[in-house]
Amino acid sequence: MIYWEIFLAFFIPGILGYGGGPASIPLVENEVVHRYGWLSVSEFSEVLALGNALPGPIATKMAGYIGYEQAGILGAAVGVFATVAPSLILMIALMSLLYKFRDSPKVKRMSNYVRPTIALLLGVMAFRFFSESYEASGTIQTVFLIIASYLLLEKWKVHPAYVIVGALTYGAILL
């Protein structure tokens, strides 16, 4: 039964997550945190941070890790397959149809309507992460991490992977 749950937890966001990894992350969070309770919000944010720090698609790395934590190597394989299966099926079945209508104004308009929705979902998820960080760590730690991350990313142009690893290390040592 766990393999079926892992499959559904990543297949459904793969179907609904228009645009790939960033669009499906809030949907994956809903499944693994709220529906199945496999991770807490803070654990999910750590998995997301590590997934962002590593090369490749975020959703597949998260699916592999979460699947492995729940059901071992087979669970990881099921999670990764479930993440890529919707795209694979659609690419095979609808390639000629998409190619035929790629310049259609309706298709372009649909894409323009979906992008703000994705941005809103990512914003809500970021706010949830901020709220949990604030509650768990307090004002001073949260403000310090926000300011330090902003300066490292924007002023000194440090690669995001180093900032994420630094924040995780800071949290592991001091919090």
Summary of the structure (lengths in Angstrom):
residues: 175
radius of gyration: 18.0
end to end distance: 36.8
largest distance: 56.2
contacts: 507
relative contact order: 0.12
helix: 86%
strand: 0%
